[in-house]
C-alpha cells in the first residue's frame, strides 16, 4: 500500500511540474498581440509634437498589421499623455508597463521626462527609445560612468547639437560675438547652452551676454535689454518654439537686430504663425531637412491621413518605430530583455539616416546635423554640418 501511495505522489508531482512548465511558457507571450507603448505630450505647449509622434505611430502600426504584423503577430499600440510634465511621465511609464504590459516604449519627447523615468525602466526592465530627447544624461550616467541600460535614442545629443551650432556660428557665419538666452530650469536648454558656449569660445569667439529665464515666463524684456547693450552678432536661443516666438517679437521691438539661432526645439508651423516676420534670416540646427524630396512619399501619406503638417518629431518617431521593429525581429519575441539586447545589434535605414545604436552610450553613431535658415514660410536647407 505504501508503495502505491508513493507512486501516486510521484505521478502527481510530475503532473504538477509539467503544468508548471506549460504556464511558464505561456508567460513568454508567444501568442496574442505584441504590445508597444508611446508616451508624450498630447496637451500643453508641446502637444503639436506629441500629436505628430503618436499619429505617426498609429499610421505605422496600421500598415504593419495590414502586412501581417511582426513575427506573425498583430501589434497593439497604447498611448498616454504626459501633459508636458515629468511627474506625469513617471506615472504614465509605470502604468503602461504594469497595467498595459507593453514590451517597449517610444518617447517621451523631452529630455527631462526621459531622465525622470530611468528608475522605473530599470526596475521593470523595459526598454525605451526616445525620439528627440537630446540631453546626454538620458542614456548615460556621467557620475557612475555607465550607460542607463534601458534608455535609448534615435536623435543626436545636446553636446553634438550645441557643438554644431557653436562651430557653424563661428566657422561658417564668421561671428565672433554671441549672446545666449536660455531656460535655466530645463535640461535640454542647459545642455545646448553649455556645448554651444564651449565650442564657440574654443574657436576664439566671445560670449558677450548670458541671460536666463524660467519656464512659463512671458516677458523677456529685461534680459533682452541687457543683451542689446552688449551688441552681439548672434543670439543663441536653445529653447522651444513658444518662447522663441515671444523672444523674437520682443527682441525686435527693443531694437535687437542680430541674427537669431537655435536648435531642434524650434521647428513648428506654429512658430511662423506667432512670429514669422521677426524670425526671417534665423538659423537652426535640425535632425533632417524635412523638404528633402526623398521624404515626400511619407509626408504625403501622413498629411493626407491626418490633414496636418508632418513635423520633425513625426519623422523621428517613424525611425524609432523602425528600430523597435528590427529589434523585436532580431529578438525573435517580445521578451523585454531580448529586445533590449537586440537594440545595439541592429542597423536600420530610416528617413533621418542610417541608425546604429552604440552599446557604449545607446546613442546613434555618426549622425550629421542639418543647418536650416528661415526664409518666408520655409526652413530652407543650407548644408549638412558635423561637429569637429
Rosetta blueprint (number, residue, H / E / L):
1 X L
2 X H
3 X H
4 X H
5 X H
6 X H
7 X H
8 X H
9 X H
10 X H
11 X H
12 X H
13 X H
14 X H
15 X H
16 X H
17 X H
18 X H
19 X H
20 X H
21 X H
22 X H
23 X H
24 X H
25 X H
26 X H
27 X L
28 X L
29 X L
30 X L
31 X L
32 X L
33 X L
34 X E
35 X E
36 X E
37 X E
38 X E
39 X E
40 X E
41 X L
42 X L
43 X L
44 X L
45 X L
46 X L
47 X H
48 X H
49 X H
50 X H
51 X H
52 X H
53 X H
54 X H
55 X H
56 X H
57 X H
58 X H
59 X H
60 X H
61 X H
62 X H
63 X H
64 X H
65 X H
66 X H
67 X L
68 X L
69 X L
70 X E
71 X L
72 X L
73 X E
74 X L
75 X E
76 X E
77 X E
78 X E
79 X E
80 X E
81 X E
82 X L
83 X L
84 X L
85 X L
86 X H
87 X H
88 X H
89 X H
90 X H
91 X H
92 X H
93 X H
94 X H
95 X H
96 X H
97 X H
98 X H
99 X L
100 X L
101 X L
102 X L
103 X L
104 X E
105 X E
106 X E
107 X E
108 X L
109 X L
110 X L
111 X H
112 X H
113 X H
114 X H
115 X H
116 X H
117 X L
118 X H
119 X H
120 X H
121 X H
122 X H
123 X H
124 X H
125 X L
126 X L
127 X E
128 X E
129 X E
130 X E
131 X L
132 X L
133 X L
134 X L
135 X L
136 X H
137 X H
138 X H
139 X L
140 X E
141 X E
142 X L
143 X L
144 X L
145 X L
146 X E
147 X E
148 X L
149 X L
150 X L
151 X E
152 X E
153 X E
154 X L
155 X L
156 X L
157 X L
158 X H
159 X H
160 X H
161 X H
162 X H
163 X H
164 X H
165 X H
166 X H
167 X H
168 X H
169 X H
170 X H
171 X H
172 X L
173 X L
174 X L
175 X L
176 X L
177 X E
178 X E
179 X E
180 X E
181 X E
182 X E
183 X E
184 X L
185 X L
186 X L
187 X H
188 X H
189 X H
190 X H
191 X H
192 X H
193 X H
194 X H
195 X H
196 X H
197 X H
198 X H
199 X H
200 X H
201 X H
202 X H
203 X H
204 X L
205 X L
206 X E
207 X E
208 X E
209 X E
210 X E
211 X E
212 X E
213 X E
214 X L
215 X L
216 X L
217 X L
218 X L
219 X L
220 X L
221 X H
222 X H
223 X H
224 X H
225 X H
226 X H
227 X H
228 X H
229 X L
230 X L
231 X L
232 X L
233 X L
234 X E
235 X E
236 X E
237 X E
238 X L
239 X L
240 X L
241 X H
242 X H
243 X H
244 X H
245 X H
246 X H
247 X H
248 X H
249 X H
250 X H
251 X H
252 X H
253 X H
254 X L
255 X L
256 X L
257 X L
258 X L
259 X E
260 X E
261 X E
262 X E
263 X L
264 X L
265 X L
266 X L
267 X L
268 X L
269 X H
270 X H
271 X H
272 X H
273 X H
274 X H
275 X H
276 X L
277 X H
278 X H
279 X H
280 X L
281 X L
282 X L
283 X E
284 X E
285 X E
286 X E
287 X L
288 X L
289 X L
290 X L
291 X L
292 X L
293 X H
294 X H
295 X H
296 X H
297 X H
298 X H
299 X H
300 X H
301 X H
302 X H
303 X H
304 X H
305 X H
306 X H
307 X L
308 X L
309 X L
310 X L
311 X L
312 X H
313 X H
314 X H
315 X H
316 X H
317 X H
318 X H
319 X H
320 X H
321 X H
322 X H
323 X H
324 X H
325 X H
326 X H
327 X H
328 X H
329 X H
330 X H
331 X H
332 X L
333 X L
334 X L
335 X L
336 X H
337 X H
338 X H
339 X H
340 X H
341 X H
342 X H
343 X L
344 X L
345 X L
346 X L
347 X E
348 X E
349 X E
350 X E
351 X L
352 X L
353 X E
354 X E
355 X E
356 X E
357 X E
358 X L
359 X L
360 X L
361 X L
362 X L
363 X L
364 X E
365 X L
366 X L
367 X L
368 X L
369 X E
370 X E
371 X E
372 X E
373 X E
374 X E
375 X E
376 X L
377 X L
378 X E
379 X E
380 X E
381 X E
382 X E
383 X E
384 X E
385 X E
386 X L
387 X L
388 X L
